[in-house]
């Protein structure tokens, strides 16, 4: 497994993360949208990098009143299955626990079996379904929650 370092998202990461968004999502966040999170006191965005400082992926979460919602987990295709997503989720869940959050929740496409398996490894459980949550292609969103 490759050495993965997790750090806070900074302005220097924004353009690379916007490029990653376009690779991973049918409705990607823009550079401006990502940059706005740097000023959002409810946002917790982390970046995974390799030993050389290359961006492998990132995770974004918002927390309000002890309730956390994961916006995105994204890893560059050539960096998948090398520990980046696990390192990011581990960091995120540790932060939520240390900050006495009640739970962490997210939506995921039912067809994304790899992501579902990863979330289940961390203890997330399916608690519901949002009909037609995703577009391009249309798909429901499974609601997965980790109670802390």
C-alpha positions in Angstrom: 0.0 0.0 0.0 1.2 3.4 -1.0 2.0 5.9 1.8 -0.9 8.3 2.1 -0.8 11.6 3.9 -4.0 13.5 4.8 -4.0 17.3 5.2 -6.5 20.1 5.3 -7.7 21.4 1.9 -6.0 24.7 1.0 -6.3 27.1 -1.9 -3.4 25.4 -3.6 -5.5 22.2 -3.9 -8.6 23.8 -5.5 -7.7 23.5 -9.3 -6.6 19.9 -8.9 -9.8 19.0 -6.9 -12.0 20.7 -9.5 -10.3 18.5 -12.2 -11.0 15.5 -10.0 -14.6 16.5 -9.6 -15.0 16.6 -13.4 -13.5 13.1 -13.7 -15.7 11.6 -11.0 -19.1 13.2 -11.0 -21.8 14.1 -13.5 -22.5 17.3 -11.6 -19.1 18.4 -10.4 -18.3 21.2 -8.0 -16.6 24.2 -9.6 -13.4 25.8 -8.4 -15.4 28.6 -7.0 -17.6 26.2 -5.1 -14.7 24.4 -3.6 -12.9 27.6 -2.8 -16.0 28.9 -0.9 -15.6 25.9 1.5 -12.3 27.3 2.7 -14.3 30.1 4.4 -17.2 27.9 5.7 -16.9 27.3 9.4 -19.1 24.2 9.1 -17.0 22.6 6.4 -14.3 20.0 7.0 -12.5 19.2 3.7 -9.4 17.0 3.6 -7.0 16.0 0.9 -5.0 12.8 0.5 -1.5 13.1 -1.0 1.2 10.6 -1.8 4.8 10.7 -0.5 5.7 13.1 -3.4 2.8 15.6 -2.6 0.6 14.5 -5.5 -3.1 14.8 -4.8 -4.7 11.4 -4.7 -8.2 12.4 -3.7 -10.3 14.4 -1.2 -13.3 14.3 1.1 -15.7 17.0 2.0 -18.1 17.1 5.0 -20.4 19.7 6.6 -21.2 19.5 10.3 -23.9 21.5 12.1 -25.1 20.8 15.7 -23.2 17.6 15.9 -24.7 16.1 12.7 -22.3 15.5 9.8 -23.0 15.1 6.1 -20.4 13.9 3.6 -20.7 15.8 0.4 -18.1 14.0 -1.7 -15.4 11.4 -1.6 -13.3 11.3 -4.7 -10.1 9.6 -5.7 -8.3 9.9 -9.0 -8.8 6.6 -11.0 -5.2 5.7 -11.1 -5.0 6.1 -7.3 -8.0 3.9 -6.4 -7.7 0.8 -4.2 -4.4 2.1 -2.8 -5.7 3.3 0.6 -6.5 7.0 -0.2 -10.3 6.8 0.4 -9.8 4.7 3.6 -7.2 7.2 4.9 -9.6 10.1 4.1 -12.6 8.4 5.7 -10.6 7.4 8.8 -9.5 11.0 9.2 -13.0 12.3 8.8 -14.6 9.8 11.2 -11.9 10.4 13.8 -12.6 14.2 13.6 -16.3 13.6 14.0 -15.8 11.4 17.0 -13.3 13.9 18.6 -15.8 16.7 18.1 -18.6 14.7 19.8 -20.8 14.4 16.6 -23.8 12.1 16.8 -23.5 10.7 13.3 -22.1 11.0 9.8 -24.3 10.4 6.8 -24.1 10.4 3.0 -25.8 9.3 -0.2 -24.3 6.9 -2.6 -25.4 5.4 -5.9 -26.7 1.8 -5.5 -24.6 0.8 -8.5 -21.4 2.0 -6.7 -20.6 -1.3 -5.0 -17.0 -0.4 -4.4 -17.9 2.7 -2.4 -20.7 0.9 -0.6 -18.3 -1.8 0.5 -15.8 0.8 1.7 -18.5 2.7 3.7 -19.7 -0.6 5.3 -16.1 -1.4 6.3 -16.3 1.8 8.4 -19.6 0.8 9.9 -22.0 2.8 7.8 -25.5 1.2 7.5 -28.2 1.8 4.9 -31.0 3.8 6.6 -33.0 4.9 3.6 -33.3 5.8 -0.1 -33.7 9.1 -1.9 -35.7 8.5 -5.1 -34.0 9.8 -8.2 -31.3 11.6 -6.2 -28.7 11.3 -8.9 -28.9 12.4 -12.6 -26.9 11.5 -15.7 -27.7 8.7 -15.3 -30.9 8.8 -13.1 -30.5 6.7 -10.0 -31.7 6.6 -6.5 -29.4 7.5 -3.6 -28.8 5.1 -0.8 -28.6 6.9 2.5 -25.9 5.4 4.6 -25.3 6.5 8.2 -22.6 5.9 10.8 -23.9 6.5 14.3 -21.1 7.6 16.6 
